Amino acid sequence: MLSTLAEVMQEVGGDGFLISTPFQRTSRRYVNEICEGLVPALQRRGLTRAAYTKSTLRDTLKEF
């Protein structure tokens, strides 16, 4: 799965991923798995940022 996400990021570019799921599958456990499992793995591969470089949301959005 991570290799597919990496391929998409290299091909399309961007600053992150939008993860969507049917409402019935959304649970605290699911969100926790994303936040504590998938996100750190993506950060280790350099596919998502680990920190923000700007101090405001506006400036962060302008960065891309």
Z-matrix of the N, CA and C atoms (Angstrom, degrees):
N
C 1 1.443
C 2 1.526 1 110.85
N 3 1.332 2 117.28 1 -44.37
C 4 1.461 3 119.92 2 -179.68
C 5 1.516 4 111.62 3 -63.25
N 6 1.316 5 117.43 4 -36.63
C 7 1.462 6 119.15 5 179.23
C 8 1.525 7 110.99 6 -66.48
N 9 1.322 8 117.25 7 -35.41
C 10 1.463 9 120.42 8 176.29
C 11 1.516 10 110.78 9 -66.12
N 12 1.337 11 117.13 10 -42.84
C 13 1.461 12 120.61 11 177.25
C 14 1.519 13 110.63 12 -62.75
N 15 1.332 14 117.15 13 -39.17
C 16 1.462 15 121.00 14 178.58
C 17 1.529 16 110.77 15 -64.42
N 18 1.316 17 117.06 16 -42.05
C 19 1.467 18 120.86 17 178.69
C 20 1.521 19 111.24 18 -62.46
N 21 1.315 20 116.50 19 -42.86
C 22 1.465 21 120.80 20 179.01
C 23 1.525 22 110.14 21 -62.84
N 24 1.315 23 117.24 22 -44.74
C 25 1.461 24 120.90 23 -179.14
C 26 1.525 25 110.75 24 -62.74
N 27 1.320 26 118.09 25 -40.47
C 28 1.458 27 121.13 26 179.24
C 29 1.520 28 111.19 27 -67.43
N 30 1.310 29 117.45 28 -38.24
C 31 1.459 30 121.70 29 -177.73
C 32 1.520 31 112.24 30 -75.36
N 33 1.329 32 116.11 31 -45.94
C 34 1.459 33 121.21 32 -171.96
C 35 1.531 34 111.92 33 -96.38
N 36 1.320 35 116.14 34 -35.84
C 37 1.459 36 120.35 35 -174.83
C 38 1.515 37 110.12 36 84.50
N 39 1.300 38 115.70 37 -175.54
C 40 1.457 39 120.22 38 178.91
C 41 1.507 40 110.87 39 129.35
N 42 1.308 41 114.59 40 -173.93
C 43 1.458 42 119.39 41 -177.39
C 44 1.517 43 112.73 42 -124.82
N 45 1.305 44 117.45 43 14.27
C 46 1.453 45 119.71 44 179.73
C 47 1.513 46 111.41 45 167.04
N 48 1.299 47 115.44 46 -168.01
C 49 1.456 48 122.10 47 -177.53
C 50 1.513 49 109.67 48 -129.85
N 51 1.301 50 116.05 49 147.76
C 52 1.456 51 122.04 50 173.54
C 53 1.525 52 106.80 51 -106.02
N 54 1.305 53 115.20 52 117.95
C 55 1.462 54 120.50 53 -178.24
C 56 1.511 55 107.92 54 -106.01
N 57 1.310 56 115.32 55 125.67
C 58 1.454 57 119.82 56 -178.18
C 59 1.522 58 109.40 57 -127.60
N 60 1.306 59 115.12 58 150.18
C 61 1.459 60 120.73 59 -179.47
C 62 1.521 61 108.72 60 -149.35
N 63 1.318 62 117.32 61 151.23
C 64 1.465 63 118.19 62 174.07
C 65 1.526 64 110.05 63 -58.23
N 66 1.294 65 116.90 64 145.09
C 67 1.464 66 122.42 65 -175.73
C 68 1.523 67 111.93 66 -54.12
N 69 1.306 68 117.69 67 -36.26
C 70 1.458 69 121.05 68 -176.97
C 71 1.527 70 112.04 69 -64.50
N 72 1.325 71 118.55 70 -27.74
C 73 1.461 72 121.49 71 -177.18
C 74 1.522 73 112.69 72 -89.82
N 75 1.307 74 117.92 73 -10.23
C 76 1.452 75 120.52 74 -178.72
C 77 1.523 76 109.16 75 -75.18
N 78 1.296 77 114.35 76 120.14
C 79 1.464 78 120.29 77 178.68
C 80 1.524 79 107.86 78 -143.86
N 81 1.295 80 115.91 79 168.55
C 82 1.472 81 119.36 80 176.96
C 83 1.518 82 110.50 81 -60.61
N 84 1.299 83 116.72 82 -38.26
C 85 1.465 84 120.44 83 179.61
C 86 1.523 85 110.65 84 -63.17
N 87 1.323 86 117.32 85 -43.55
C 88 1.462 87 121.95 86 179.79
C 89 1.529 88 110.59 87 -61.94
N 90 1.324 89 116.45 88 -47.19
C 91 1.465 90 121.06 89 179.52
C 92 1.526 91 109.70 90 -63.11
N 93 1.312 92 117.59 91 -41.35
C 94 1.462 93 121.76 92 178.59
C 95 1.525 94 111.34 93 -62.31
N 96 1.325 95 117.57 94 -40.95
C 97 1.468 96 121.20 95 178.47
C 98 1.521 97 110.79 96 -62.16
N 99 1.330 98 116.72 97 -39.47
C 100 1.462 99 120.82 98 178.47
C 101 1.528 100 109.82 99 -66.89
N 102 1.334 101 116.65 100 -49.18
C 103 1.475 102 121.86 101 -174.65
C 104 1.515 103 113.14 102 -69.03
N 105 1.318 104 117.46 103 -37.49
C 106 1.453 105 119.92 104 -174.86
C 107 1.525 106 113.81 105 -103.18
N 108 1.320 107 117.05 106 -10.47
C 109 1.460 108 120.06 107 -179.60
C 110 1.514 109 112.98 108 -114.32
N 111 1.325 110 116.40 109 -62.29
C 112 1.460 111 120.59 110 -174.97
C 113 1.521 112 112.59 111 -70.67
N 114 1.307 113 118.25 112 -46.81
C 115 1.469 114 120.66 113 -176.37
C 116 1.533 115 111.37 114 -60.07
N 117 1.325 116 120.21 115 -49.83
C 118 1.473 117 118.48 116 177.96
C 119 1.533 118 113.06 117 -60.08
N 120 1.316 119 117.25 118 -35.92
C 121 1.467 120 120.10 119 178.54
C 122 1.527 121 110.27 120 -65.74
N 123 1.320 122 117.50 121 -40.87
C 124 1.466 123 121.09 122 177.09
C 125 1.529 124 110.49 123 -65.86
N 126 1.320 125 117.04 124 -38.96
C 127 1.468 126 120.88 125 178.78
C 128 1.527 127 110.96 126 -64.52
N 129 1.318 128 118.06 127 -41.31
C 130 1.468 129 120.98 128 179.21
C 131 1.516 130 111.18 129 -60.92
N 132 1.321 131 116.69 130 -32.21
C 133 1.466 132 120.91 131 179.63
C 134 1.525 133 112.37 132 -87.09
N 135 1.311 134 116.21 133 -0.75
C 136 1.458 135 120.02 134 179.75
C 137 1.520 136 114.04 135 75.57
N 138 1.330 137 117.22 136 21.09
C 139 1.456 138 120.94 137 -177.13
C 140 1.531 139 113.14 138 -92.02
N 141 1.307 140 117.09 139 -17.48
C 142 1.464 141 121.68 140 173.85
C 143 1.511 142 107.95 141 -137.81
N 144 1.304 143 115.79 142 155.30
C 145 1.467 144 118.96 143 -178.00
C 146 1.527 145 110.65 144 -73.49
N 147 1.315 146 114.85 145 151.63
C 148 1.457 147 121.23 146 177.73
C 149 1.523 148 110.69 147 -101.70
N 150 1.327 149 116.93 148 -16.18
C 151 1.459 150 121.66 149 179.49
C 152 1.526 151 108.74 150 -153.35
N 153 1.290 152 115.75 151 156.46
C 154 1.458 153 120.80 152 176.37
C 155 1.516 154 109.41 153 -90.97
N 156 1.316 155 117.07 154 141.88
C 157 1.460 156 121.18 155 -179.23
C 158 1.514 157 112.53 156 -96.57
N 159 1.307 158 117.27 157 -14.24
C 160 1.467 159 122.10 158 -179.00
C 161 1.526 160 109.62 159 -108.88
N 162 1.326 161 115.80 160 159.12
C 163 1.462 162 119.29 161 -175.84
C 164 1.527 163 113.42 162 -93.11
N 165 1.327 164 118.13 163 -14.07
C 166 1.467 165 120.16 164 179.97
C 167 1.520 166 110.23 165 -125.76
N 168 1.322 167 115.79 166 156.51
C 169 1.462 168 120.72 167 176.93
C 170 1.525 169 110.16 168 -61.24
N 171 1.307 170 116.54 169 -42.18
C 172 1.462 171 120.79 170 -179.85
C 173 1.528 172 111.50 171 -56.87
N 174 1.314 173 116.86 172 -48.16
C 175 1.465 174 120.70 173 179.88
C 176 1.523 175 111.61 174 -66.90
N 177 1.322 176 116.55 175 -35.93
C 178 1.464 177 120.43 176 177.88
C 179 1.520 178 110.22 177 -63.84
N 180 1.334 179 117.69 178 -43.65
C 181 1.458 180 121.16 179 179.85
C 182 1.526 181 111.69 180 -67.02
N 183 1.310 182 117.46 181 -34.30
C 184 1.464 183 121.65 182 178.61
C 185 1.535 184 111.77 183 -69.03
N 186 1.314 185 115.94 184 -22.63
C 187 1.456 186 120.88 185 -178.28
C 188 1.529 187 111.55 186 -60.44
N 189 1.329 188 116.57 187 -26.19
C 190 1.454 189 120.26 188 -179.04
C 191 1.492 190 109.56 189 -115.41
